[in-house]
């Protein structure tokens, strides 16, 4: 809760301070142009990367694979688009970074590791953490009621 409060109060204040500083060092017109330009460019790039990611999800699903990596990347592209249309310098840097595929893949691997670690801690039966938990049980199914032969009349 405290993290969200800080995120939603400190980030806008820092962004506002940076925009005022930038306008003071350059001009208000340049700062306004920069905010509009990064918003439009960010929306276009997010749409392009989002469509590419959507096609990849469809291809993997058609092959019968779970598109987990693509879904995480799609979530990051959505976040990138949201922060790019938000006026600010730091959020624009974060948004553009999330639209760069190699950076996004590195963040995806880190994020997947965090999710896996949380699931292992909360639900150890999902990902065994010790060899004794990773057992294979060999079973044989025996049908006690075999089907009766069909009558031939």
C-alpha positions, -999 to 999 in steps of 0.1 A, spaced: 0 0 0 28 24 9 46 16 -23 16 25 -44 11 57 -24 47 67 -30 44 57 -67 13 78 -73 25 108 -54 63 110 -58 65 101 -95 41 128 -106 59 154 -84 93 144 -99 79 145 -134 64 179 -128 96 192 -114 115 179 -144 91 194 -169 93 228 -152 131 226 -151 132 216 -188 108 245 -197 130 269 -177 162 257 -195 146 256 -230 111 271 -235 75 262 -227 68 257 -263 97 232 -267 86 213 -236 50 212 -248 61 200 -282 83 173 -266 54 160 -245 31 158 -275 58 143 -297 68 116 -273 31 108 -266 23 103 -303 55 85 -311 50 62 -280 14 54 -290 25 45 -325 54 23 -313 33 6 -287 6 -1 -313 32 -16 -336 49 -37 -310 15 -47 -296 3 -60 -329 35 -79 -334 31 -95 -300 -6 -103 -307 5 -121 -339 31 -141 -320 4 -151 -294 -19 -163 -322 9 -183 -338 19 -200 -306 -17 -208 -297 -22 -222 -332 8 -245 -327 -8 -256 -294 18 -239 -272 11 -217 -242 21 -181 -251 33 -172 -215 64 -153 -226 43 -134 -252 16 -126 -227 42 -111 -203 57 -91 -232 22 -79 -241 16 -67 -206 49 -48 -207 39 -32 -240 6 -22 -225 24 -6 -196 48 11 -220 19 26 -240 3 38 -208 34 56 -194 43 70 -228 10 89 -232 15 102 -196 34 135 -198 68 132 -182 105 126 -188 111 96 -166 79 78 -176 88 84 -213 123 68 -207 107 38 -190 81 35 -218 106 37 -246 129 12 -228 100 -13 -225 94 -10 -263 130 -22 -270 127 -60 -275 161 -70 -260 154 -48 -229 118 -62 -227 131 -98 -229 155 -91 -200 127 -76 -179 105 -106 -189 131 -131 -176 135 -112 -144 97 -109 -139 91 -146 -147 117 -155 -121 100 -133 -95 66 -148 -103 80 -183 -102 97 -176 -68 65 -163 -53 45 -193 -66 72 -216 -52 70 -200 -18 32 -199 -16 24 -231 -35 54 -255 -33 35 -283 -49 35 -264 -82 73 -263 -86 91 -288 -63 120 -274 -45 136 -306 -33 143 -340 -49 120 -358 -25 91 -336 -37 99 -344 -73 86 -380 -74 73 -400 -104 45 -423 -96 42 -452 -120 6 -464 -123 -13 -489 -144 -50 -485 -151 -71 -517 -148 -106 -516 -161 -126 -537 -136 -158 -535 -158 -146 -544 -193 -171 -536 -221 -195 -564 -231 -193 -576 -267 -220 -562 -289 -248 -586 -298 -248 -598 -334 -283 -604 -346 
